[in-house]
């Protein structure tokens, strides 16, 4: 219970984001900055699920729950991702929330590989 409260205080806004922080802890990976702000091409603030700032760039991770598969949400997600864009020194990935919950070792390996590329 106490760790869950700390996860929420750290910025987790969904169970998948709490699972992500736990996955990182278990794998010995640094915890991400959660709900990191970034302006899109239209000047609006967007909040991205997880960010790791590294020496050679940053890794952005979006966690997509089942609701992201609905047509309207998927459409909005794709447009939002294009509006936020990627910088030359960034890696941007999207993972399904079910992978974070049920395949944490695989998710940790993916994150570790990308973090190593930016170290």
N, C-alpha and C positions, 0 to 999 in steps of 0.2 A: 504494500500500500504506500509506504513512504517513498519508494523509488518512483512509483506512478505519479505521485504528487510532484516530485522533483522534475520528472519528464514534462509534465504540464507546465510547470513554472519555467522550464527551459524553452518552451515554445511549441511543444507538441500539440497539434490540434485534431489529431485523429488517432485511433488505435494503431493504424499502420505506421504512423510517425513514432509512436512510442515503441513499437516493435523494431523500427529502424535503429533507434538509440540503443536499445537492448542488444541488438545484433552487433552493433559497433563495439559496445562494451565487452561482450563475450569474445569477440574476435581480436580484441586489443587494438581496435582502430580508434582514431580520434572521433569524438562526437561532432556532428555537424552543427553549424549555425542553422537554426530553424526559422522558417518564415522570413527569409532574407528579402529585403526590398530591392526592387530594381525598376527603373522607369522603362516603359515600352516606347515604341516609335511614335506614339501619339502623346507622350508626356505623362501618361497615367502610371501610378505606382502599381506594381504587381508583386505578389508575394510568392516566392518559390519555396518548396517544402524543405530542402536541405542544401547547404552550401559548405564546402570545405575550401578554405583559402590556403593555397600552397605556394611554395617559393616560385615556381614557374607558371603559375596560373591558378585557375579555380575549377572545381568540379561541382556542377549543379545537378541535383537529383530531384525529379518529380515522381511522386508515388501516386499511381492511379488506382483508385478503388473501382468497384463494379459500376458505380454511377458514371464513371468516365466513359463507359462503353455505350451509353445512351447517345443516340444520334446527335441531338442538339448539344450535349455536353462535349462530345468528341469533336464536333465542328468548332465549338468555341475554344477548346483546348488547343487545337491545331493552329487556329488564327492567333491565339494569345502567344503561343510559342514562337510563331513567325514574327509577331510584333515585338517581343522581347529580344529576339535575335541572339546570336552567339558572337562573342568576341574571339579574336584570334588565339588568345591564351586561355580559352575555356574548353571544357568538355561538358556536354549536356547529355544526360541520359534520363530515360523514363523506365520505371519498373512497376509491374503490377503489385498491388498491396498483398495479394495472396502469396507471391514469391517471398516478400519480406517476412510474412508470417510463417510460411510452411517450408521455405527453402533458404533459411537464413545463412547457412554455410556458403551456398552458391552466391547469394547476394553479397556476402562479405568478401568473397574472392573477387567478384566484379569490382566492388568499390576499391579494394586494396590495389588491384591492378591499375585502375585509373589514377589513384592517389600516387602510386609509385611513378607513373609516367610524368606527373607534375611536380615531383619532389625535387 
